[in-house]
Amino acid sequence: MVKRKYRLKIEDIVLLLIPLVFLLLLLKPAKEEVKTPPVRETRDEDYTGAGVSIRVYQPRNSVIVEYDMEEYLVGVVAAEMPPEFELEALKAQAVAARTYAYGRMKGLYGNPSSHYGAAVCTDSTHCQAWITRERFLEVYGDEEEWEKIRKAVYETKNKIITYEDTVINPLYHSNSGGVTEDVEAVWAVSGEVPYLKSVYSPDESSYSDYEKRMLFSWDEIKSKVKNKYPDASFKSDASLDMEILSYTTSGRVMTLRIGSVTLAGTELRELLGLRSTNFALYFPSSESVEIVTEGYGHGVGMSQCGADALAKEGYTYSEILEYYYTGINVGEIGE
């Protein structure tokens, strides 16, 4: 029997390899999905550089953006403080916002894990508010006011607040109602913080955030309390069943009674969506309650309306910060 020799041509080898390659591709395990938001870098072409960058998580877009610190702060100040406020008030806001962000960059405050590793987010209920230039112009339509805010930020570039050589947690709010609050009266777990003490604020009654009147039905209040405290019991007359029991040193409501339940003033503020815990109770009828609040916000730290009022009196931004944050220093990052 004659044996034949077979020689594979190159075309035959290619035809044999093609199915093998497809098979290997099918068997290759799928790449694990990356859950961390993507990081992208942004730059302002007019920016001259501050030497500090910050990673910011934007929940709306589910993206982490790396900004130059000063560029990011322009958007924060534009979102946090009315642009018509005095320049020195805007500068005070810029320094407070920079200190807030820098302290979280250094891991002194906040929880970076909630931002996928970024230092801060743009959710105003969690960190600081932030707005783009485009959105700002849509809302206010004034290029000059945007440039005014940029001026406030860049003229305080790298300035932060410290207390005994430690970066502070510079809490701030819209309107104090005439006096700010001790931090421990709002967040008991925080304990006493020397630079977050109650101070009298200049007259803020001319600002729209000063006073708010809200009318509730007695049934609405009972329903909200009952939802949180199912065992609560009530009388039919609101005036007999709702009373303030104690006040904080700043005059805000510390505790009150509603039916058989004792609540903290901060708790009622959350339940009813009140502007502040500086409130008074009125009873137009047995079935209705009017709550009049003074001020807007938690009341701790710098009052933004108060900062504007002080600026109108001639205070500089550093003097405004020293007024609201007891015993602090204003200096450069890295000093």
N, C-alpha and C positions, 0 to 999 in steps of 0.2 A: 504493500500500500504506500503510495507516495504522499508524504506530508507536505502541505503547502504553507509557505510563510506569508503571514499577513503584516503589512506595514501600515500603521495608522497615519493618515495624512493630518495636517494641522486643522483642516476644516472639520475632520471627524472629532478631534479633541475638543474643539470649541463647542460642537453640538452636544457633546457629553457633559461639559462643564456648566452650560447654561441652566439646565434643570437643577443641578446641584446648588448653584448660587441662589436660585429662587427658593429652594427648600431651606437653606440656611437663613434667609431673610424671614421666612415664615416662622422659623423656630426661635428667632432672636427675641428675648424678653422685652416687653414694652417698657419704655422709660417711665420711671415713677413721676407722677404729677407734682410739680413744684407749687406749694401752697403759699409761699411767701410772696407778697406783691412785688412786682418788678421795680427795679431802681433805675431812675433816669436822672440825668443831670440837666439843670437849667441855668442859664446865665443872663444877666441884664447887660446889654452891650454898653450902657453908660456907666456901669459899675467899675469903680477903681480898685476894689479889693479891700477887705477888712481882715483877712488872715484867718477867719473862722467860717467853717461851713456847718450846716446842720441838716440832718435827715428828717424829713417831715412826711408823716403818713396822711394821705388824703382818702378818707373812707368813701367818699362819693365815687371816686375813680378806681379805688382799690389799688393805689400805686404809691410807692415811696419815692419822693423827689428830694434830691440833694440841692440845697440852696446855699448861696452865700448868706451869712447871717443877716447882714443889713438889708439885703434884697427881700428876704423872708419877712423881716420886721416891718417893712413898708406896708405889706398886705395885712399884717396883724393890727397895726395902729389904725389903718384905714377902716378896719372892720370893728375895732373895739371902742373907738372914741369918735364922736361927731367931728367932722372936719372943720366946722366953723369955730371950734374951741380955740382958745388962745394958743399961740405957738409954744409958750413955755409949758403949758399943760400937755400939749402933744409931745413935747420932749420928755416930760416926766413919764408919760405913758410909754414912750419908746424905751426908756431905761428900765422901767418895770417889766415890760414885755421881754426885753433882752435878758434880764436877770432870770425871769421865769424859764425861758428857753435854755439858757446856759446852765442853770442849776439842774435841769433834767438831762441835759447832755452829759453832765458829770455824774449822773446817777444819784444825786442827793435827794431828789423828790420824785414822786410819780412811779409808774410801773412800766418800764420799756417793753415788757413782754406783751402788753396790750396794744403796742404799736408795731408789732412784728420786727422789733429791733430799732425802729426809729425813735428819736428822742421825744417828739411831740406829734400831735395830730391836729387837724383843722376843725374838729368837732368842738364847738363852743361850749357844749355841756360837759366836756371832758378836759379839754386843754384851753387854748386860746383860739378865738375866732380868726379867720383869715379870708381875704378877698382878693381877687385878681384885679389888675388895673382895668381890664375890659369891663368887668362886672361893676366896678366902682363908678366908671364913667356912665354906664347904663343907669345906675341908681341916682347919682348926683349930677352927672353931665357937666362936670367942672374940672377941666385940666389943671387950672391954677390951684385948686384945693388938693389935688393929688400931689402936685409939686410942693405944696406947703407941707404935706405929710412927709414927703421924701426929705425935705430940708430938716424937719424935726429929727428924723432918724439919723441922717448922715452928720448932722452937727453934734450928735451925742455918740458917734461911732465908738464901739468897744466899751462904752460906759456901763457898769453894772453896780449893784448895791450889795454891800457886805455888812455883816455884823460880827465883830471880833474875828475878822479875817476869814469868815465863812460866808459863802454866797447865800443870801436869804431866800425864803419862799415868799415872793412879793405878791400876796393876794390883793385884789382890788375889786371894786364894785361900782355900780353906776352912781347911786345917790345915797348918802348916809342918813338923810333926814335930820341932820344937825349934829349927830354924834356917831362915831364909829364904834365897833364892838370888839371886846376881847375875843381872841380866837377860840379859847376854851369854852366860851358860852355857846358857840355854834358847833364846834367839833370837840366833844369832851375827850375823845381818845387822843387828841393832839397834845393835850396838856398845855401848860403855860409857855408862851413864846414871847421873850422880852420885847421884841420889836413889833409885835402885833397886839398892841394894847389900845384900849379905847381912848380916843381924843375928841375934843370938841371940834366941829368942822364949821367953816363960815356958812352964812345963810345960803341955803340951796333951794329955798322955796320958789324961786323964780323959774326953775327948770321943770320941764314937763314930767320928769320922772319923780317929782317930789311927793305928790299925793295921788291916791287912787281910791275911789269909792266903789265897793262891790256889794251888790244885794243878792242874798241867797235865801231860798225858802228853807224853813226849818226841816222839812222832809228831806231836802237834798243833803243837808249837813248830816242828819241822822243816818241817811243811807250810806254816806261815805265812811262815817265812823264805824257803823255796823259792819261794813264790808271788811274792815281791818280788825275790828274787835267784835266778833259774833255774839259774845255774851253781854254786850253793852245794853243797858236799859235806859229809857228816857221818860220824861214827863211830857205832857202835851204843850206846855207853854215854854217857848224858847228862852224867855227872859229869866225863868226860874231854873233853867237847866244848863245855862252856859255862863261861866264866869271866869275871869282871870284870877289866878291864885298867886303868882309871883312874877317879879320882873328882874332882868339882869341889871348890872350896874349902869348900863347905857340907857335904860328905860324901855328896852324891848321885852316882849312877853317871854318869860322863861317857862312857865307852866300855866295850864288852864284846865278847867273841868267842863266836860260835855257829857251830860247824863251821869252815868256811874263810872266814866272813864276819865283818868287824868292824862293829858297829853303835853308834850313839850311844844313850845311855840314854833320851833322849827318843823315839828311834825305836822301841825295844822297848816303851816305855810305850804308844805308839800301836798297835803291832801286837797286843799282848796285852790292851789295855784296863786297864792298871795304874793305880792311884790316883795314884802319883807315881814319880819316878825315885830316890827314897830307898828302896832295896830291898836285900835280901840273898837269896842263892840257897841252897837246901837240896835234897838229893837223897835222898828216901826209898828209891829203888831206881834201877837203871840205866835204867829206862823212865819215870821220873816226875821232875818238878821242882816244888818248892814255892817260891813267891816271896812273901816277906813285905815289905810296904811300910809305911812310916811317913809319915804326912801324907797330904794329899789336895789335889791341884791342882799347878799349875806351880811354886809356891813363891816367886814373885816378888812383892815389895811387901808389902801388909798381909795378915797372917794373921787371918782372922775369929775363929777360936777363940782365938788369941793376944790379939786385941783384947778379947774377953770376959774372958779371964783377967786382963788388965791392969786392966780396969774394976773387977773384983772386988777388986783391990788398991788401988783409989782413984784411978786415973788418970782425968783428964778426956778428952773426945773429942779435943781439940787435942793433948794430951800423947801419946795413943795414935798419932795420925797422925804426930807428930814422931818417935816411936819407930821407926816402920816406914819412913817416907820421909825419908831423910837430908838434913838441911839445908833443909827446906821451911819455908814460912810459910802460915798459915791466915788468910785475910782475906775481905773482901766482894767480890762481883762488881763490877767498875767501879773498884775502888780503884787 
